[in-house]
């Protein structure tokens, strides 16, 4: 059985390892920790952990912004990761349903997600969850 809860500072290592795997790189641990601790303290950032028997198996984070072009609050899922052994078992669905429930309760205008072009299975998952492919994201790499 999967349980969901807010993310805590003690989840740092799990989230770090997940995001290194997701991004297929080793992220700067010091910078990651600084940002992670800042984000979990920020009320405009929502982190949700998924656990099985009190062991983390996935997480989602969502940033909420007041956007002029929507005239209200908009959430954007920034990262979601489920451990490989737990995929296709409803964990991601529960994470997304939780953030959708929060969004509806708080009156957000919409909920958005951006996913790397190469993650076609991820795109299909979000479409099954009710997201529509309506935008193109363009990136200007300023560092690196």
Secondary structure, 3 states (H helix, E strand, C coil): CEEEEECCHHHHHHHHHHHHHHHCCCCCHHHHHHHHHHHHHCCCEEEEEEEECCEEEEEEEEEEEEEHHHCEEEEEEEEEEECHHHCCCCHHHHHHHHHHHHHHHHCCCEEEECCCCCCHHHHHHHHHCCCCCCCCCCCCCCCC
